[in-house]
Amino acid sequence: MSINFSKQSVIGFIMIVVLLSGCATTPRLTYTNFNRVKAGMTEEEVIGILGEPTKVTSVNVDTGIGSLFGLDKLSGTNMIWNTEDAKANVIFFKGKVKSTNFTNQF
C-alpha cells in the first residue's frame, strides 16, 4: 500500500508544526523580562510580562483611621515566580508595584 502526499499537504503540515511549537510554554521568567517590571505597574501588567505567578499571597487591612488620608483600607499582594533557574518576588501595595527582587538559582 502506498500513500501519496501532495506537496501542498506536506507544506501545510510543516507550517502547523512550526506554529504549534511557537505555542509551547516557555519560561517567561528571565532577567531581561524582569527588568521590564517597573514601580507603579499594575498586577495585570506584571503578569503580562512574567506570566502567571507560582504563588500569590494577599492581605487586606482595615486601619480604622478613616478615609481622611486615604489610609482607611490598605491592601498588599506578594507574587512569586519560581523556576529551576530563577526566582522573582514582586510586592504590590494598593495594586501597584512597590518592590521587586530577582535571584538566579544555581
N, C-alpha and C positions, 0 to 999 in steps of 0.2 A: 504494500500500500504506500502510495506516495502522496505527500501533502505539498501543494504548491502555494506559496505565499506571494502576493503581488508586492512589487517594490513599495507601493503606497502603504500597504498594511504594515510592512516592516518598519518604514519610517514613522508611521503613526504610533506603533508600539514603542519605539525608541523614545519618541517625544513624551509619551505618557510616563515612561520610566524616569526620564530626566525631571519632569515636572513633579512627580511624586517624591523623588529623592530630595528635592528642594523643600518639601513639606515636612521632612523628618525633623524630629525635635532635636534642636542643638542647644547647648547651654548658652544662655544669653548673659550669664554672669561672667563678664570679662572685665579686666581693669579699664579697658577703653570705654565700655558701656557704663561702668560705674562712674567714671569721671564725667559723664554727661548729666549725672544727677546733681542738681543744684539746690541750695537753700531756697525755700519758698515754693518748691514744686508740690503739686498735689499727689496724693496716693496713686491716683489713676495714671498720672504722667510717669511716675517711677515704675509702676507695674508695666506700662507700655515699653519702657526701656529694658528692664531686667527680667520681665516675665513674672509669673505668679510666684510669690514668696513660698519658702519651705515652711515657715512658721510665722504666725501673727498673734500678737498679744495686745489687747486694748484695755484702757482704763478710762472711766468717766467719773469725775468727782464734782459733787455739788458743794461749793465752798461755803454757802450760806452768807456770803458777803453782800450779795445783791448785784444788780446789773450796772451800778453806777460806773464802775471802772472796767466793765466787760469781763469780770472775773467770777461771775456767778456760777458758771459751769466750765470746768476745764476737762479737756479730753486729750488723750495721747495714745499713740499706736507705735508699737515696735515691730518692724518687719525684718525677718532674717531670710537670706538666701544662702543655701549651703550646697556646695558640690564637692567632688573629690579634690578639686584644685583650689577652691577659694571659698571664702565666707564673707558676706556683706551684711551689715546691720544698718538700718535706716530708722531713725526715730522721728516721728511726726508729732507736732503739737498743734492742736486745732486743725488737723487735716493737711498741714504743710510741713515740708522737710525742715527739721530743726538741727539734726546731727547725723553724720554718716561715718561709717568705719568699714574698711576693706582689709582683709587679711589673706595672703597667699598661704595655702596649706601644702606643705611638702611632705 
